[in-house]
């Protein structure tokens, strides 16, 4: 019989808040338990208060890693996309969140890392390093990355231009990307408002696509951004 061996987490001696800011995070059963409880609570709230409906759930890949992209008008967006996924994938779903905002202080860090499992994305100082982190995440089978390619919430609710990062991430890879459109989130919780309002929200999930045939480079990245934006825009019209 082999001797049982236990390796403690490498960040065990760090303060909890620093462990949560670090990515990738080490497994933590307490965090997993709190995240599961938060997910059940948030999903109940979305369905009861916002009457969330999801169309096209059958388009989500059943296995392997993939990316979800959507329009961005509200803090509800990531919550709705996560709610469309099975609870069994809860700890493998990572919404990319602006590091300078969502990890700026202790309360936001706790909410972002524990409840939402957000990936801290440095959109100002080291965006390429953050993209590399996204690639490493997708290289591990079964991970799901949520991206909002507009980069920030729309003030008007209109679909903005997509930033090149999502194209640079996907060009030349066979990672599926699933376009999505959120309708009603802007009315329910627009940018600048403190409290969400009881407005109906609908999530439409489109057909996955991949860009393995596209060479890596700025030109291909811009083309991918344009195609994905158009795919999201078409979902808005359906």
ChimeraX commands (.cxc) that place a marker at each C-alpha (Angstrom):
marker #1 position 0.00,0.00,0.00 radius 0.5
marker #1 position 1.33,3.41,-1.01 radius 0.5
marker #1 position 1.75,6.02,1.70 radius 0.5
marker #1 position -0.84,8.80,1.53 radius 0.5
marker #1 position 0.68,12.16,0.69 radius 0.5
marker #1 position -0.89,15.59,1.03 radius 0.5
marker #1 position 0.41,18.73,-0.68 radius 0.5
marker #1 position -1.00,21.96,0.77 radius 0.5
marker #1 position -1.97,24.79,-1.54 radius 0.5
marker #1 position 1.04,26.86,-2.57 radius 0.5
marker #1 position -0.66,30.08,-1.45 radius 0.5
marker #1 position -1.90,28.73,1.88 radius 0.5
marker #1 position 0.11,31.17,3.97 radius 0.5
marker #1 position -1.06,34.25,2.07 radius 0.5
marker #1 position -3.96,36.41,3.34 radius 0.5
marker #1 position -7.33,35.31,1.95 radius 0.5
marker #1 position -7.86,38.49,-0.06 radius 0.5
marker #1 position -4.49,38.07,-1.81 radius 0.5
marker #1 position -5.33,34.44,-2.61 radius 0.5
marker #1 position -8.54,35.59,-4.26 radius 0.5
marker #1 position -6.78,38.29,-6.30 radius 0.5
marker #1 position -4.24,35.79,-7.61 radius 0.5
marker #1 position -5.09,33.84,-10.77 radius 0.5
marker #1 position -5.30,30.96,-11.39 radius 0.5
marker #1 position -6.63,30.36,-7.89 radius 0.5
marker #1 position -5.88,27.28,-5.84 radius 0.5
marker #1 position -8.90,25.03,-5.04 radius 0.5
marker #1 position -10.64,26.04,-1.82 radius 0.5
marker #1 position -13.61,24.07,-0.49 radius 0.5
marker #1 position -14.91,27.03,1.52 radius 0.5
marker #1 position -14.92,29.23,-1.58 radius 0.5
marker #1 position -16.56,26.45,-3.61 radius 0.5
marker #1 position -19.30,26.10,-1.01 radius 0.5
marker #1 position -19.97,29.85,-0.85 radius 0.5
marker #1 position -19.97,30.11,-4.65 radius 0.5
marker #1 position -22.51,27.27,-4.94 radius 0.5
marker #1 position -24.79,28.96,-2.42 radius 0.5
marker #1 position -24.44,32.30,-4.21 radius 0.5
marker #1 position -25.21,30.66,-7.58 radius 0.5
marker #1 position -28.44,29.13,-6.31 radius 0.5
marker #1 position -29.50,32.44,-4.78 radius 0.5
marker #1 position -28.62,34.51,-7.86 radius 0.5
marker #1 position -30.34,32.11,-10.26 radius 0.5
marker #1 position -33.53,32.19,-8.19 radius 0.5
marker #1 position -33.38,36.01,-8.11 radius 0.5
marker #1 position -32.83,36.25,-11.89 radius 0.5
marker #1 position -35.76,33.96,-12.65 radius 0.5
marker #1 position -38.17,35.50,-10.14 radius 0.5
marker #1 position -37.25,39.20,-10.20 radius 0.5
marker #1 position -36.09,39.53,-13.82 radius 0.5
marker #1 position -38.07,36.62,-15.34 radius 0.5
marker #1 position -34.90,35.47,-17.11 radius 0.5
marker #1 position -35.53,33.31,-20.16 radius 0.5
marker #1 position -32.82,31.52,-22.14 radius 0.5
marker #1 position -33.21,30.67,-25.82 radius 0.5
marker #1 position -30.79,28.41,-27.69 radius 0.5
marker #1 position -29.29,26.61,-24.71 radius 0.5
marker #1 position -28.87,23.56,-26.96 radius 0.5
marker #1 position -26.16,25.49,-28.88 radius 0.5
marker #1 position -23.76,25.34,-25.92 radius 0.5
marker #1 position -20.96,22.78,-26.47 radius 0.5
marker #1 position -21.49,19.71,-24.27 radius 0.5
marker #1 position -17.78,19.20,-23.60 radius 0.5
marker #1 position -14.41,20.82,-24.02 radius 0.5
marker #1 position -13.43,24.41,-23.43 radius 0.5
marker #1 position -15.23,27.25,-25.17 radius 0.5
marker #1 position -15.78,31.02,-25.11 radius 0.5
marker #1 position -19.04,32.94,-24.76 radius 0.5
marker #1 position -19.20,36.51,-26.10 radius 0.5
marker #1 position -22.08,38.94,-25.66 radius 0.5
marker #1 position -23.15,42.55,-25.69 radius 0.5
marker #1 position -22.43,44.41,-22.47 radius 0.5
marker #1 position -24.90,46.89,-20.97 radius 0.5
marker #1 position -25.29,45.87,-17.32 radius 0.5
marker #1 position -23.76,44.19,-14.28 radius 0.5
marker #1 position -26.44,41.53,-14.84 radius 0.5
marker #1 position -24.77,40.29,-18.03 radius 0.5
marker #1 position -22.21,37.89,-16.55 radius 0.5
marker #1 position -24.76,36.60,-14.03 radius 0.5
marker #1 position -27.22,35.76,-16.82 radius 0.5
marker #1 position -24.61,34.00,-18.94 radius 0.5
marker #1 position -23.48,31.94,-15.95 radius 0.5
marker #1 position -27.11,31.08,-15.14 radius 0.5
marker #1 position -27.51,29.56,-18.61 radius 0.5
marker #1 position -24.84,26.96,-17.83 radius 0.5
marker #1 position -25.27,23.78,-15.76 radius 0.5
marker #1 position -24.43,24.04,-12.07 radius 0.5
marker #1 position -21.98,21.17,-12.60 radius 0.5
marker #1 position -19.76,23.62,-14.55 radius 0.5
marker #1 position -20.00,26.39,-11.96 radius 0.5
marker #1 position -16.36,26.31,-10.83 radius 0.5
marker #1 position -15.08,26.06,-14.43 radius 0.5
marker #1 position -16.78,29.26,-15.66 radius 0.5
marker #1 position -14.65,32.42,-15.67 radius 0.5
marker #1 position -16.07,35.81,-16.68 radius 0.5
marker #1 position -13.24,38.18,-17.62 radius 0.5
marker #1 position -13.60,41.25,-15.38 radius 0.5
marker #1 position -11.71,44.54,-15.38 radius 0.5
marker #1 position -9.00,44.22,-12.75 radius 0.5
marker #1 position -8.92,47.95,-12.04 radius 0.5
marker #1 position -12.63,47.95,-11.13 radius 0.5
marker #1 position -13.73,44.53,-9.86 radius 0.5
marker #1 position -10.57,43.85,-7.85 radius 0.5
marker #1 position -9.94,47.40,-6.63 radius 0.5
marker #1 position -11.00,46.84,-3.02 radius 0.5
marker #1 position -11.88,44.05,-0.61 radius 0.5
marker #1 position -15.70,43.98,-1.04 radius 0.5
marker #1 position -15.48,43.91,-4.85 radius 0.5
marker #1 position -12.75,41.28,-4.76 radius 0.5
marker #1 position -14.84,39.02,-2.52 radius 0.5
marker #1 position -17.89,39.39,-4.75 radius 0.5
marker #1 position -15.94,38.94,-7.99 radius 0.5
marker #1 position -13.74,36.02,-6.96 radius 0.5
marker #1 position -16.09,34.11,-4.68 radius 0.5
marker #1 position -19.57,34.65,-6.12 radius 0.5
marker #1 position -18.72,35.12,-9.80 radius 0.5
marker #1 position -15.34,33.36,-10.16 radius 0.5
marker #1 position -14.08,36.27,-12.25 radius 0.5
marker #1 position -10.76,36.28,-14.07 radius 0.5
marker #1 position -8.97,39.58,-13.37 radius 0.5
marker #1 position -8.28,41.13,-16.79 radius 0.5
marker #1 position -5.80,44.00,-16.91 radius 0.5
marker #1 position -7.20,46.03,-19.81 radius 0.5
marker #1 position -4.87,49.02,-19.39 radius 0.5
marker #1 position -1.33,48.08,-18.34 radius 0.5
marker #1 position -0.79,44.43,-19.34 radius 0.5
marker #1 position -3.57,43.36,-21.74 radius 0.5
marker #1 position -1.33,40.89,-23.62 radius 0.5
marker #1 position -0.42,39.17,-20.36 radius 0.5
marker #1 position -4.12,38.86,-19.59 radius 0.5
marker #1 position -4.78,37.37,-23.03 radius 0.5
marker #1 position -2.03,34.84,-22.38 radius 0.5
marker #1 position -3.78,33.92,-19.14 radius 0.5
marker #1 position -7.01,33.40,-21.09 radius 0.5
marker #1 position -5.21,31.08,-23.53 radius 0.5
marker #1 position -3.80,29.02,-20.66 radius 0.5
marker #1 position -7.28,28.75,-19.19 radius 0.5
marker #1 position -8.76,27.50,-22.47 radius 0.5
marker #1 position -5.93,25.00,-22.97 radius 0.5
marker #1 position -7.34,23.05,-20.02 radius 0.5
marker #1 position -10.35,20.97,-21.16 radius 0.5
marker #1 position -13.71,21.91,-19.71 radius 0.5
marker #1 position -13.11,25.59,-18.92 radius 0.5
marker #1 position -15.55,28.28,-20.08 radius 0.5
marker #1 position -14.45,31.87,-20.61 radius 0.5
marker #1 position -17.02,34.69,-20.73 radius 0.5
marker #1 position -15.91,37.79,-22.64 radius 0.5
marker #1 position -17.54,41.13,-23.36 radius 0.5
marker #1 position -15.57,42.36,-26.38 radius 0.5
marker #1 position -16.89,45.92,-26.17 radius 0.5
marker #1 position -14.61,46.28,-23.13 radius 0.5
marker #1 position -17.07,48.26,-21.01 radius 0.5
marker #1 position -20.79,48.61,-20.43 radius 0.5
marker #1 position -22.73,50.56,-23.04 radius 0.5
marker #1 position -24.37,53.69,-21.65 radius 0.5
marker #1 position -27.07,53.79,-24.34 radius 0.5
marker #1 position -27.71,50.05,-24.61 radius 0.5
marker #1 position -26.53,50.05,-28.24 radius 0.5
marker #1 position -23.97,47.49,-29.42 radius 0.5
marker #1 position -20.52,49.03,-29.57 radius 0.5
marker #1 position -17.40,48.07,-31.52 radius 0.5
marker #1 position -15.54,44.91,-30.47 radius 0.5
marker #1 position -11.98,45.27,-29.24 radius 0.5
marker #1 position -9.23,43.29,-31.00 radius 0.5
marker #1 position -8.41,41.14,-27.97 radius 0.5
marker #1 position -11.06,38.50,-28.65 radius 0.5
marker #1 position -9.80,38.14,-32.23 radius 0.5
marker #1 position -6.19,37.79,-31.10 radius 0.5
marker #1 position -7.29,35.14,-28.61 radius 0.5
marker #1 position -9.27,33.01,-31.09 radius 0.5
marker #1 position -7.35,33.34,-34.35 radius 0.5
marker #1 position -5.74,30.06,-35.41 radius 0.5
marker #1 position -7.41,28.00,-32.66 radius 0.5
marker #1 position -10.19,25.41,-32.75 radius 0.5
marker #1 position -11.74,26.74,-29.53 radius 0.5
marker #1 position -15.49,27.21,-30.16 radius 0.5
marker #1 position -16.88,30.69,-29.53 radius 0.5
marker #1 position -20.59,31.10,-28.86 radius 0.5
marker #1 position -22.18,34.49,-29.71 radius 0.5
marker #1 position -24.94,35.61,-27.32 radius 0.5
marker #1 position -27.26,38.58,-27.00 radius 0.5
marker #1 position -28.86,39.91,-23.82 radius 0.5
marker #1 position -32.12,41.79,-24.24 radius 0.5
marker #1 position -33.56,43.84,-21.40 radius 0.5
marker #1 position -30.51,43.93,-19.11 radius 0.5
marker #1 position -29.93,47.59,-19.88 radius 0.5
marker #1 position -33.46,48.49,-18.80 radius 0.5
marker #1 position -33.16,46.29,-15.72 radius 0.5
marker #1 position -29.86,47.68,-14.45 radius 0.5
marker #1 position -28.27,50.39,-16.61 radius 0.5
marker #1 position -24.83,51.80,-16.00 radius 0.5
marker #1 position -24.85,54.45,-13.29 radius 0.5
marker #1 position -27.82,53.07,-11.36 radius 0.5
marker #1 position -27.31,51.54,-7.90 radius 0.5
marker #1 position -30.25,49.14,-7.79 radius 0.5
marker #1 position -31.66,46.78,-10.43 radius 0.5
marker #1 position -35.27,47.18,-11.49 radius 0.5
marker #1 position -37.81,44.36,-12.06 radius 0.5
marker #1 position -37.54,44.22,-15.85 radius 0.5
marker #1 position -37.62,41.07,-17.95 radius 0.5
marker #1 position -34.29,39.83,-19.34 radius 0.5
marker #1 position -33.88,37.43,-22.26 radius 0.5
marker #1 position -30.67,35.67,-23.28 radius 0.5
marker #1 position -30.37,34.34,-26.84 radius 0.5
marker #1 position -27.52,31.88,-27.51 radius 0.5
marker #1 position -26.28,31.49,-31.08 radius 0.5
marker #1 position -24.48,28.77,-33.00 radius 0.5
marker #1 position -20.83,28.11,-32.07 radius 0.5
marker #1 position -18.08,28.91,-34.55 radius 0.5
marker #1 position -14.31,28.58,-34.60 radius 0.5
marker #1 position -11.47,30.38,-36.32 radius 0.5
marker #1 position -8.87,27.65,-36.77 radius 0.5
marker #1 position -8.52,28.62,-40.44 radius 0.5
marker #1 position -7.55,32.19,-39.61 radius 0.5
marker #1 position -3.83,32.98,-39.29 radius 0.5
marker #1 position -2.72,34.80,-36.17 radius 0.5
marker #1 position -2.25,38.51,-36.68 radius 0.5
marker #1 position -3.87,41.91,-36.38 radius 0.5
marker #1 position -5.72,41.71,-39.71 radius 0.5
marker #1 position -7.32,38.35,-38.87 radius 0.5
marker #1 position -8.15,39.56,-35.36 radius 0.5
marker #1 position -10.02,42.56,-36.73 radius 0.5
marker #1 position -11.92,40.35,-39.18 radius 0.5
marker #1 position -12.91,37.96,-36.38 radius 0.5
marker #1 position -14.11,40.88,-34.26 radius 0.5
marker #1 position -16.27,42.11,-37.12 radius 0.5
marker #1 position -17.77,38.66,-37.72 radius 0.5
marker #1 position -18.53,38.11,-34.05 radius 0.5
marker #1 position -20.10,41.53,-33.68 radius 0.5
marker #1 position -22.30,40.84,-36.68 radius 0.5
marker #1 position -23.31,37.47,-35.22 radius 0.5
marker #1 position -24.31,39.15,-31.95 radius 0.5
marker #1 position -26.16,41.90,-33.83 radius 0.5
marker #1 position -28.16,39.31,-35.81 radius 0.5
marker #1 position -29.22,37.64,-32.58 radius 0.5
marker #1 position -30.54,41.01,-31.42 radius 0.5
marker #1 position -32.80,41.16,-34.47 radius 0.5
marker #1 position -34.28,37.70,-34.03 radius 0.5
marker link #1:1,2 radius 0.2
marker link #1:2,3 radius 0.2
marker link #1:3,4 radius 0.2
marker link #1:4,5 radius 0.2
marker link #1:5,6 radius 0.2
marker link #1:6,7 radius 0.2
marker link #1:7,8 radius 0.2
marker link #1:8,9 radius 0.2
marker link #1:9,10 radius 0.2
marker link #1:10,11 radius 0.2
marker link #1:11,12 radius 0.2
marker link #1:12,13 radius 0.2
marker link #1:13,14 radius 0.2
marker link #1:14,15 radius 0.2
marker link #1:15,16 radius 0.2
marker link #1:16,17 radius 0.2
marker link #1:17,18 radius 0.2
marker link #1:18,19 radius 0.2
marker link #1:19,20 radius 0.2
marker link #1:20,21 radius 0.2
marker link #1:21,22 radius 0.2
marker link #1:22,23 radius 0.2
marker link #1:23,24 radius 0.2
marker link #1:24,25 radius 0.2
marker link #1:25,26 radius 0.2
marker link #1:26,27 radius 0.2
marker link #1:27,28 radius 0.2
marker link #1:28,29 radius 0.2
marker link #1:29,30 radius 0.2
marker link #1:30,31 radius 0.2
marker link #1:31,32 radius 0.2
marker link #1:32,33 radius 0.2
marker link #1:33,34 radius 0.2
marker link #1:34,35 radius 0.2
marker link #1:35,36 radius 0.2
marker link #1:36,37 radius 0.2
marker link #1:37,38 radius 0.2
marker link #1:38,39 radius 0.2
marker link #1:39,40 radius 0.2
marker link #1:40,41 radius 0.2
marker link #1:41,42 radius 0.2
marker link #1:42,43 radius 0.2
marker link #1:43,44 radius 0.2
marker link #1:44,45 radius 0.2
marker link #1:45,46 radius 0.2
marker link #1:46,47 radius 0.2
marker link #1:47,48 radius 0.2
marker link #1:48,49 radius 0.2
marker link #1:49,50 radius 0.2
marker link #1:50,51 radius 0.2
marker link #1:51,52 radius 0.2
marker link #1:52,53 radius 0.2
marker link #1:53,54 radius 0.2
marker link #1:54,55 radius 0.2
marker link #1:55,56 radius 0.2
marker link #1:56,57 radius 0.2
marker link #1:57,58 radius 0.2
marker link #1:58,59 radius 0.2
marker link #1:59,60 radius 0.2
marker link #1:60,61 radius 0.2
marker link #1:61,62 radius 0.2
marker link #1:62,63 radius 0.2
marker link #1:63,64 radius 0.2
marker link #1:64,65 radius 0.2
marker link #1:65,66 radius 0.2
marker link #1:66,67 radius 0.2
marker link #1:67,68 radius 0.2
marker link #1:68,69 radius 0.2
marker link #1:69,70 radius 0.2
marker link #1:70,71 radius 0.2
marker link #1:71,72 radius 0.2
marker link #1:72,73 radius 0.2
marker link #1:73,74 radius 0.2
marker link #1:74,75 radius 0.2
marker link #1:75,76 radius 0.2
marker link #1:76,77 radius 0.2
marker link #1:77,78 radius 0.2
marker link #1:78,79 radius 0.2
marker link #1:79,80 radius 0.2
marker link #1:80,81 radius 0.2
marker link #1:81,82 radius 0.2
marker link #1:82,83 radius 0.2
marker link #1:83,84 radius 0.2
marker link #1:84,85 radius 0.2
marker link #1:85,86 radius 0.2
marker link #1:86,87 radius 0.2
marker link #1:87,88 radius 0.2
marker link #1:88,89 radius 0.2
marker link #1:89,90 radius 0.2
marker link #1:90,91 radius 0.2
marker link #1:91,92 radius 0.2
marker link #1:92,93 radius 0.2
marker link #1:93,94 radius 0.2
marker link #1:94,95 radius 0.2
marker link #1:95,96 radius 0.2
marker link #1:96,97 radius 0.2
marker link #1:97,98 radius 0.2
marker link #1:98,99 radius 0.2
marker link #1:99,100 radius 0.2
marker link #1:100,101 radius 0.2
marker link #1:101,102 radius 0.2
marker link #1:102,103 radius 0.2
marker link #1:103,104 radius 0.2
marker link #1:104,105 radius 0.2
marker link #1:105,106 radius 0.2
marker link #1:106,107 radius 0.2
marker link #1:107,108 radius 0.2
marker link #1:108,109 radius 0.2
marker link #1:109,110 radius 0.2
marker link #1:110,111 radius 0.2
marker link #1:111,112 radius 0.2
marker link #1:112,113 radius 0.2
marker link #1:113,114 radius 0.2
marker link #1:114,115 radius 0.2
marker link #1:115,116 radius 0.2
marker link #1:116,117 radius 0.2
marker link #1:117,118 radius 0.2
marker link #1:118,119 radius 0.2
marker link #1:119,120 radius 0.2
marker link #1:120,121 radius 0.2
marker link #1:121,122 radius 0.2
marker link #1:122,123 radius 0.2
marker link #1:123,124 radius 0.2
marker link #1:124,125 radius 0.2
marker link #1:125,126 radius 0.2
marker link #1:126,127 radius 0.2
marker link #1:127,128 radius 0.2
marker link #1:128,129 radius 0.2
marker link #1:129,130 radius 0.2
marker link #1:130,131 radius 0.2
marker link #1:131,132 radius 0.2
marker link #1:132,133 radius 0.2
marker link #1:133,134 radius 0.2
marker link #1:134,135 radius 0.2
marker link #1:135,136 radius 0.2
marker link #1:136,137 radius 0.2
marker link #1:137,138 radius 0.2
marker link #1:138,139 radius 0.2
marker link #1:139,140 radius 0.2
marker link #1:140,141 radius 0.2
marker link #1:141,142 radius 0.2
marker link #1:142,143 radius 0.2
marker link #1:143,144 radius 0.2
marker link #1:144,145 radius 0.2
marker link #1:145,146 radius 0.2
marker link #1:146,147 radius 0.2
marker link #1:147,148 radius 0.2
marker link #1:148,149 radius 0.2
marker link #1:149,150 radius 0.2
marker link #1:150,151 radius 0.2
marker link #1:151,152 radius 0.2
marker link #1:152,153 radius 0.2
marker link #1:153,154 radius 0.2
marker link #1:154,155 radius 0.2
marker link #1:155,156 radius 0.2
marker link #1:156,157 radius 0.2
marker link #1:157,158 radius 0.2
marker link #1:158,159 radius 0.2
marker link #1:159,160 radius 0.2
marker link #1:160,161 radius 0.2
marker link #1:161,162 radius 0.2
marker link #1:162,163 radius 0.2
marker link #1:163,164 radius 0.2
marker link #1:164,165 radius 0.2
marker link #1:165,166 radius 0.2
marker link #1:166,167 radius 0.2
marker link #1:167,168 radius 0.2
marker link #1:168,169 radius 0.2
marker link #1:169,170 radius 0.2
marker link #1:170,171 radius 0.2
marker link #1:171,172 radius 0.2
marker link #1:172,173 radius 0.2
marker link #1:173,174 radius 0.2
marker link #1:174,175 radius 0.2
marker link #1:175,176 radius 0.2
marker link #1:176,177 radius 0.2
marker link #1:177,178 radius 0.2
marker link #1:178,179 radius 0.2
marker link #1:179,180 radius 0.2
marker link #1:180,181 radius 0.2
marker link #1:181,182 radius 0.2
marker link #1:182,183 radius 0.2
marker link #1:183,184 radius 0.2
marker link #1:184,185 radius 0.2
marker link #1:185,186 radius 0.2
marker link #1:186,187 radius 0.2
marker link #1:187,188 radius 0.2
marker link #1:188,189 radius 0.2
marker link #1:189,190 radius 0.2
marker link #1:190,191 radius 0.2
marker link #1:191,192 radius 0.2
marker link #1:192,193 radius 0.2
marker link #1:193,194 radius 0.2
marker link #1:194,195 radius 0.2
marker link #1:195,196 radius 0.2
marker link #1:196,197 radius 0.2
marker link #1:197,198 radius 0.2
marker link #1:198,199 radius 0.2
marker link #1:199,200 radius 0.2
marker link #1:200,201 radius 0.2
marker link #1:201,202 radius 0.2
marker link #1:202,203 radius 0.2
marker link #1:203,204 radius 0.2
marker link #1:204,205 radius 0.2
marker link #1:205,206 radius 0.2
marker link #1:206,207 radius 0.2
marker link #1:207,208 radius 0.2
marker link #1:208,209 radius 0.2
marker link #1:209,210 radius 0.2
marker link #1:210,211 radius 0.2
marker link #1:211,212 radius 0.2
marker link #1:212,213 radius 0.2
marker link #1:213,214 radius 0.2
marker link #1:214,215 radius 0.2
marker link #1:215,216 radius 0.2
marker link #1:216,217 radius 0.2
marker link #1:217,218 radius 0.2
marker link #1:218,219 radius 0.2
marker link #1:219,220 radius 0.2
marker link #1:220,221 radius 0.2
marker link #1:221,222 radius 0.2
marker link #1:222,223 radius 0.2
marker link #1:223,224 radius 0.2
marker link #1:224,225 radius 0.2
marker link #1:225,226 radius 0.2
marker link #1:226,227 radius 0.2
marker link #1:227,228 radius 0.2
marker link #1:228,229 radius 0.2
marker link #1:229,230 radius 0.2
marker link #1:230,231 radius 0.2
marker link #1:231,232 radius 0.2
marker link #1:232,233 radius 0.2
marker link #1:233,234 radius 0.2
marker link #1:234,235 radius 0.2
marker link #1:235,236 radius 0.2
marker link #1:236,237 radius 0.2
marker link #1:237,238 radius 0.2
view
